[in-house]
Amino acid sequence: MNQNKSPWSWIPSLYFAEGLPYTAVMMVAGIMYKSFGLSNEDIALYTGWLNLPWVLKFLWSPVVDIIKTKRWWIIAMQLLLGAGLAGVAYSITTYFWLQTSFAFLFLVAFSSATHDIACDGFYMLGLPTHEQAAYIGMRNTAYRIAMIIGQGGLVMLAGFLIDRTKNEHFSWMVIFWIFAIIFFLLWTLHRYTLPKPTTDTLTEKNSAKDIFIEFAKTFVSFFQKKQILVAIFFMLVYRFGEAQISAMGKLFMLDKVQVGGLALSTVQVGFLYGAVAVVFLLLGGVLGGLAIAKNGLKFWLWPMAFAINLPHVTYVYLSQMYPDSMWVISTCVAIEQFGYGFGFAAFMVYLMYFSDGKYKTSHYAICTGFMALGMMIPTMLAGKLQAWLGYPSFFLWVLGCSLLTVVSVALIKVDKEYGKKLAN
């Protein structure tokens, strides 16, 4: 390091900046389109396509290594993210608001995926190896705070503005201008606060060809791993039901009673998914990580597979009983998010387990691409299925998708000690 900046001066703001655009694109945009009157089928299709940059980001990750420094990419992408979010804000009030807002959201998604590559690489360069594990909790907390502000505070503010102005397009324009302003401030901040690690240097120009050849080797070696087909199947279907819940859950909360929804207000949904959801998601994730560190991945794999599918039962209950008590609904959301957080821990640790080896970093990037694809496909299907089946039958279908998780977990093989080693 060429300077002795405290990690506290840059890690929280950096991972807040990583979480905010993902929240805006994958969580807030769907609620916005719902308030504009789009059908669930269209919302699921559009937001499903927005997963694509995260699916394919491993393809251009070598470019981030070859051209410029990680620090340069972070600052450049934050400026582009601010511009993209401003573009969303501007486009919302135009005549072709759907086409233009989606185009800008896709730009934000692409920029965010590239920003993720640079952030994760910079984190490893900006901290000594022995300190990297110590700040994982700080990273996750900052990311969750971005979720609270994005899908909680700003969605609630959108609801208040809609109630006051009776103008959905104006209200959401204000929200996305706030997103944009936050990113311009982060861009300004990080120009001065991000350290300049001595290891964050430009790659020699004459080695670019070698780097691309090495990347090709890592890609080929990934598909030569043992149990590769089983592993890919697991990555694609472990979250098959949860992905559909993520796509349709908030829309179900917002939809009118006449079409099977709970008819909650935007303010209420903002509270549920910005306060209740994030707290229990974080709690489930922390406990899941501690559990694996104590007993290993193999010991907890089946309980966590059960946990990630437990939320489906709560949505079957909500869609059949239509409770009007916010306490009951909040409890169901808390169970959903805790189950997801706890069950997701096993999934992420398995990705690290499968990526282990000579090309661990590149293989992990490929695994996260399959993870994003495993969210993209069911998200795009969910809208059509819900429109065809209706909410009660749709959530029963999602419950039935748990069988895919069961089959995938039964097929994979895991070292019984893996996970314990991560804690040592």
Secondary structure, 3 states (H helix, E strand, C coil): CCCCCCHHHCHHHHHHHHHHHHHHHHHHHHHHHHHCCCCHHHHHHHHHHCCHHHHHHHHHHHHHHHCCCHHHHHHHHHHHHHHHHHHHHHHCCCCCHHHHHHHHHHHHHHHHHHHHHHHHHHHHHHCCHHHHHHHHHHHHHHHHHHHHHHHHHHHHHHHHHHHHHCCHHHHHHHHHHHHHHHHHHHHHHHHHHCCCCCCCCCCCHHHHHHHHHHHHHHHHHHCCCCCHHHHHHHHHHCCHHHHHHHHHHHHHHHCCHHHCCCCCCHHHHHHHHHHHHHHHHHHHHHHHHHHHHHHCHHHHHHHHHHHHHHHHHHHHHHHHHCCCCHHHHHHHHHHHHHHHHHHHHHHHHHHHHHHCCCCHHHHHHHHHHHHHHHHHHHHHHHHHHHHHHCHHHHHHHHHHCHHHHHHHHHHCCCCCCCCHHHHC
